[in-house]
Amino acid sequence: MIVRSEADLAALHRVGRIVARVLARMLDALEPGMTTAELDVIGARLLARAGVRSAPQLAYGFPGATCISVNEETAHGIPGRRVIRRGDVVNVDVSAELDGYYADTGGTRVVPPSTGAKDALCAATREALDAALAVARDGARIAGIGRAIETVAKARGLRVNENLGSHGTGRHLHEAPGFIAGYFDPRDRRRLQAGMVITIEPFLSTRSRRLRLAGDGWTLRGLPGNLSAQYEHTIVITRDAPLILTRA
């Protein structure tokens, strides 16, 4: 989507703030002994209370209001019977639609007690997001986003998940400019333009570059023992720093 009016921008800010608040509340609600389904119920109630619709349910018939991935699961985890335990690395991805506009956000938290390695994974992934935001400008190559993420991952001894990436959004959950790699792809000659609405969402892992699809048809997993983190914002490209829509 390209933002064409102040009305577009206001609508995107509204839905962006909602998903940001829901994400924060869900991460704060994490505690040992709860199931991922119970955490998703919290998210579903908050989304309904805010008057928005779950984007993955609306767009793809996803079997949950939010995506919740734990430890070896990297993305698109289906909420269910899995019990969250002390030390688990939990990723929550929240996206929603309001009045025909979409926003998408995500974050990762370690259920205490954590370890230095888990804290470093989360810190590096947040750093990768900040690095990518810093290069997201009108006229810049889209491949620069992946270069920024990959540079941080290599410096921190981590791997980029190559079959997950950022994407366009705004009027649909996923739209043009399509897949935006989290690594540098020299073949990608596309450029960002002012008003473009995209997500930036680095996925960094301790062991895995390529992920496999689980038998449930949704969940993407790494190698045994792999841990992943993801942080995501929906943004609007400008000539200067991007507008971040998904801040509470």
C-alpha positions in Angstrom: 0.0 0.0 0.0 1.0 3.6 -0.6 -0.4 6.1 1.8 -2.3 8.7 -0.2 -4.0 10.8 2.5 -4.1 11.8 6.1 -7.1 9.6 6.5 -5.0 6.6 5.4 -2.3 7.5 7.8 -4.7 8.0 10.7 -6.4 4.6 10.1 -3.0 2.9 10.0 -2.0 4.5 13.2 -5.2 3.4 14.9 -4.8 -0.3 14.0 -1.1 -0.1 14.6 -1.5 1.1 18.2 -4.0 -1.6 18.9 -1.8 -4.5 17.8 1.1 -3.0 19.7 -0.9 -2.8 22.9 -2.2 -6.4 22.5 1.3 -7.7 21.9 2.6 -5.9 25.0 -0.3 -7.3 27.1 0.2 -10.8 25.9 4.0 -10.8 26.5 3.3 -9.4 30.0 0.8 -12.2 30.7 3.4 -15.0 30.0 3.9 -17.3 32.9 5.0 -20.9 33.4 2.2 -23.4 33.4 -0.1 -21.7 31.0 -0.8 -23.1 27.5 -0.3 -21.3 24.3 -4.0 -21.6 23.8 -4.7 -19.8 27.0 -2.3 -17.0 26.0 -4.1 -16.8 22.6 -7.4 -16.4 24.4 -6.0 -13.4 26.1 -5.1 -12.0 22.7 -8.4 -12.8 21.1 -10.3 -11.1 23.9 -8.1 -8.0 23.7 -8.5 -7.8 19.9 -12.3 -8.2 20.1 -12.5 -5.6 22.9 -10.7 -3.1 20.6 -13.1 -3.8 17.7 -10.5 -5.3 15.4 -10.3 -8.7 13.6 -7.4 -11.1 13.7 -5.6 -10.7 10.4 -4.3 -14.3 10.0 -7.8 -15.7 10.7 -9.4 -13.2 8.3 -6.8 -13.6 5.5 -5.8 -17.2 5.7 -8.2 -19.1 8.1 -5.4 -19.5 10.6 -6.5 -21.6 13.6 -5.8 -19.0 16.2 -6.2 -15.3 16.8 -2.4 -14.8 17.1 0.7 -16.8 16.2 2.6 -18.2 19.2 5.9 -20.0 18.7 8.0 -21.6 21.4 11.7 -22.6 21.4 12.4 -24.7 18.3 9.3 -23.2 16.6 10.3 -20.0 14.7 7.0 -18.7 13.3 3.3 -19.3 12.7 2.9 -21.5 15.7 -0.7 -22.6 16.3 -1.9 -21.9 19.8 -2.8 -25.2 21.5 -2.0 -27.5 24.4 1.7 -26.8 24.6 2.6 -25.7 28.1 4.9 -22.7 28.5 7.7 -23.5 30.9 10.4 -21.6 32.8 13.2 -20.6 30.4 11.1 -21.0 27.2 11.8 -18.5 24.4 8.3 -17.4 23.3 7.5 -15.4 20.2 4.1 -13.7 19.8 3.0 -12.3 16.4 -0.1 -10.1 16.4 -1.8 -8.7 13.3 -5.2 -7.2 12.8 -7.6 -5.5 10.5 -9.7 -2.4 11.3 -11.9 -0.6 8.7 -10.0 -2.2 5.8 -6.5 -1.3 7.2 -3.9 -3.8 8.5 -1.0 -3.7 10.9 1.4 -6.4 12.0 3.8 -6.6 14.9 5.7 -9.2 16.9 8.0 -9.7 19.8 10.0 -12.3 21.8 10.3 -12.8 25.5 12.2 -15.4 27.6 10.1 -16.8 30.5 12.4 -16.3 33.5 14.9 -17.5 34.3 16.8 -16.7 31.2 20.4 -17.3 30.2 23.1 -15.1 28.7 22.7 -16.8 25.3 18.9 -16.3 25.2 19.3 -12.7 26.2 21.9 -12.2 23.6 19.7 -13.7 20.9 16.9 -11.3 21.8 19.2 -8.3 22.0 20.8 -9.0 18.7 17.4 -9.4 17.0 16.2 -6.1 18.4 19.5 -4.6 17.2 18.9 -6.0 13.7 15.4 -4.4 13.6 16.9 -1.0 14.6 19.6 -1.4 11.9 17.1 -2.2 9.3 14.8 0.7 10.3 17.9 3.0 10.0 18.3 2.3 6.3 14.6 2.2 5.3 14.3 5.5 3.4 12.6 6.8 0.2 14.8 5.7 -2.8 16.8 3.1 -0.9 17.2 -0.4 -2.2 14.9 -2.9 -0.5 17.9 -5.2 -0.4 19.5 -2.8 2.1 17.1 -4.0 4.7 18.4 -7.6 4.4 22.0 -6.4 4.3 21.5 -4.5 7.6 19.9 -7.5 9.3 22.5 -9.9 8.0 25.3 -7.7 9.1 24.1 -7.7 12.7 23.5 -11.5 12.6 27.0 -12.3 11.4 28.5 -9.9 14.0 26.6 -11.7 16.8 27.3 -15.2 15.6 23.7 -15.9 14.6 21.9 -17.1 11.5 19.2 -15.4 9.5 16.1 -17.5 8.7 16.1 -17.5 4.9 12.6 -18.6 4.2 11.0 -15.9 6.4 11.1 -12.2 5.7 9.4 -8.8 5.8 6.6 -7.8 3.4 4.3 -5.1 2.2 1.0 -4.5 4.1 -1.6 -1.9 4.7 -4.8 -2.9 2.8 -4.0 -6.6 3.0 -2.0 -8.6 5.5 0.6 -9.4 2.8 0.9 -7.3 -0.4 3.4 -5.6 -2.6 6.4 -5.3 -2.4 6.1 -8.9 -1.5 8.9 -10.9 0.2 11.7 -8.8 1.6 14.6 -11.1 2.5 16.4 -10.8 5.9 19.7 -11.3 4.1 21.4 -9.4 1.3 20.1 -10.4 -2.1 22.0 -8.6 -4.8 19.4 -9.6 -7.4 16.7 -7.6 -5.7 16.8 -4.2 -7.5 13.5 -2.9 -6.1 13.5 0.4 -4.2 11.5 1.9 -1.4 9.3 4.9 -2.0 7.7 7.5 0.2 4.3 6.4 1.5 5.0 2.7 1.1 3.7 0.6 4.0 5.9 -2.4 4.9 6.8 -4.5 7.9 10.4 -5.1 9.0 10.7 -8.3 11.0 14.2 -9.9 11.4 14.1 -13.6 12.4 17.5 -14.6 13.9 18.4 -18.1 15.1 21.1 -19.9 17.0 21.5 -22.8 14.5 19.1 -22.8 11.6 19.1 -20.9 8.3 16.4 -23.0 6.6 13.2 -23.9 8.4 10.9 -26.9 7.9 7.1 -26.9 7.8 5.6 -29.0 10.6 2.9 -31.6 10.1 0.2 -29.1 11.1 0.8 -27.2 7.8 1.5 -23.9 9.6 4.4 -24.0 12.1 7.9 -23.4 10.8 10.7 -25.1 12.9 14.4 -25.1 13.0 16.9 -27.8 13.8 16.5 -29.6 17.1 17.9 -27.3 19.9 17.5 -24.3 17.7 16.2 -21.1 19.3 14.8 -18.1 17.3 13.7 -14.6 18.0 11.7 -12.1 16.0 10.8 -8.4 16.5 8.5 -6.6 14.1 7.2 -3.2 13.3 4.8 -1.9 10.6 6.2 1.3 9.1 5.5 4.0 6.5 8.5 4.9 4.4 9.4 8.7 4.3 12.4 10.7 3.0 13.7 10.6 6.6 13.2 8.1 9.4 10.2 5.8 8.8 7.0 6.3 10.7 6.6 3.4 13.1 2.9 2.5 13.3 3.1 -0.3 15.8 4.1 1.5 19.0 1.7 1.3 22.0 
